[in-house]
């Protein structure tokens, strides 16, 4: 396998890992705030089905502006929101 192909594979693995971390982070914060998926959707201006997809067993990818809307719904900055500990 070429170095370039190996880097692309690692980028995909990291991307998948980030999706799972984001899903967990959204669910964790939502439950901590006492929000349902519907309430988070309302507060963030994002469709309820999209929240379901982001938190699902196989989380979907998300755009940065979507993540920013979710962070604002939790009353936090985007950088704090995506700070995985």
Secondary structure, 3 states (H helix, E strand, C coil): CCHHHHHHHHHHHHHHHHHHHHHHHHHHHHHHHCCCHHHHHHHHCCCHHHHHHHHCCCCCCCCHHHHHHHHHHCCCCHHHHCCCC
